[in-house]
Amino acid sequence: MGYPLDLKRFQDDLTALTSWESRKFPGLVFRHDSGLVALCFRSGKLVLTGAKSRRSLVENWPKVHAVVSLYLDKNEGATKCSREYSNQLRMEAEKQPFVGGSLFGGLGSQMV
């Protein structure tokens, strides 16, 4: 694709069509409505599968490309390395404050 992909935003926006578990496999799986499946990597490289014929691939690739293009990370200095990207996401998540109060949802005040 020429640029790294923002896999986190891709996953957040298209949860029903994607699956990504960065600790197990660095690629995000994007299942397009056309039947094409794209393995999308932080580096911007894709692996396409699921086409029944070359014609199907040629017809549906522009649709897949249009969606994937929305998640290009054009920030200067953006890393293409999956490991560095995962580490950055983990560090950002750790900086977030805990929201939700008690782990027990206030059960202690309801007990008699």
N, C-alpha and C positions, 0 to 999 in steps of 0.2 A: 504494500500500500504506500510505501515511501515514508511513512511516519509511524511512530509507536502508536499502539491502540490503548485507549483508556478503558481497560477491561472492567474496572470497578463501576464506572458510570454506565457502561454497556449492560452489565449485570443488573444494576439498580433500575435502569429504565425498562429493560425487556426481560423481566424475571420469568415470565411464562414461556419465553422462547429460548432462554439461555440456561446453561448450567456451568458453574465454575467453582472448583475447589482448588485454589492455588497451592495448598499444602500437599495435595495428592498429584496434581497434574497442572502444568503451567498454562495449558490452553483452555480458552473458553469455547464451549460448544454452542453454536448458534444454529437453531433449526428453523429455517425459513419456511413460510407457508407453501412455497413452490415445491418442496420436497428436498431441496438442496440443503446440505448440512455443511457448515463451515467451522473448521477448527481455527480459532483466531488466537494469535500469539501476541504478546506485548511488543515484540520486534516489528510488528506490522505485517508479518507473513501469515498467509492463510493456506489451509489445505481444504479443498472442496471434495465432497463425496455425496453420494445419494442420487446422482443423476442417472436416469435409466438409459440415456443415449447422449451422444455428443450434441445433438440438436437441442435436447432439454437443457444441457449445460449452457450452450450459447444463448438460448432464449432467456434463461433465468439468472444468469450471472449479473446482468445490469441491475436487477432488482436487489440482489444480495449486496452488490457493491454499493448501491445507494444507501442501504441501511448501515453497513459497516463504516462507510465514509463519515457518518455522523459522529463517530467515536475516535477520530484521529486526534492524537495528543500533539498539538503543534506548539506546545510551550517550549521555549528555548531551554536547552539543557535537559530535556526529558530523557530519561534513561530508556534504552531498548532492552535492557537486561531484566528478565522475569524475576530473578531472585532479588535484585535491588528494588524493583517495583513492589514486590510483596513485602519487603522489609519496610519500605516507606509507608505503605498502607497500614501495616501493623503498628508502626510508631505513631501514626496519626490517630488510630483507633484508641491507643493507650492514653493519649492526651485528652480524650473526650471525658467530660465529667460523668459520673454515674447518675443516671436519672431513673427515678422509680421508687425512691424511698426504701422502705424495709423489704428485705427478701421474702418475708413471710406475709406481706400484704396487710399488716395490722391485725393478725389473728390473735395476738396476745391481749389486745384490749377487749376482744369479744369473748374470751374464755372466762368462765365463772368458777 
